[in-house]
């Protein structure tokens, strides 16, 4: 007989923490977007969005390239 107790309290506390951090990140993102909209208009928002996406892509690509280089050595 399988006596499964479920996911446990640790999992749920981590999940609550991730949801709270995700909410805080979303609020900060929208504050930056709205500030750019007020100061620079639509073009500023587009440029800021491309800058954020480009920075995230750059760091992700560096990490993946570093992992790939470690595998080939």
N, C-alpha and C positions, 0 to 999 in steps of 0.2 A: 504494500500500500504506500503510495506517494504522499508524504506529509509536507506539502508545500505551504510555507508561511507567507508567501507574497514577496513583494519587492523590499520591504523593510523601511524603517523610518529614515535611515541615512539617505536612501535614494530620493525620498520625497523632500527632505530638507535641501538637498542639492538642486532638485527641480525647482523648488520655491526660490532659491537663490538665483538660479539662472533666469527665471522669469522676472524677478525684481531687477537684476542687472540689465536684462534686455529692455525693460521698460525705461530705466534710467538712460540707457544708450539711445533709445528712440526719442526721448524728450530732448536730450542734448543735440541730436541730429536735427530735429525740427526747429530748435532754437537757432542753430547755426544757419539753417536754410531760411528761416524767416528774417533773421538779421541781414543776411545777404540780399534778400528780396527788398527790404526797406532801404538799404544803403545803395545797392547797385542795380536793382531791377531784375528783369527776367534773364538778361544775358549774364549777369553776375551769378545768379542761381545756377544756370547751366554750367558756367565755368567752374564754380565751386564744386558742383556735383562731379564733373569730369576730373577735377583735381583730387577729390577724395577717392573716387574709383581708381584713378591712376596710381595713387599712392598705395592703396590696398593691393592692387594687382602687382605692383613692383615688389613689395615685400613678400607676397605670396610666391611670386616667381623665383625670387632669390632663395627662399626656403626650399622650394621643390628642386631647384637646380643644385643646391648644396646637398640635398638628400640623394639626388641622382649621381652626383660626383662621388659620394661616399660608396655607393653601390658598385660603381665601375672600377674603383681602385682596388 
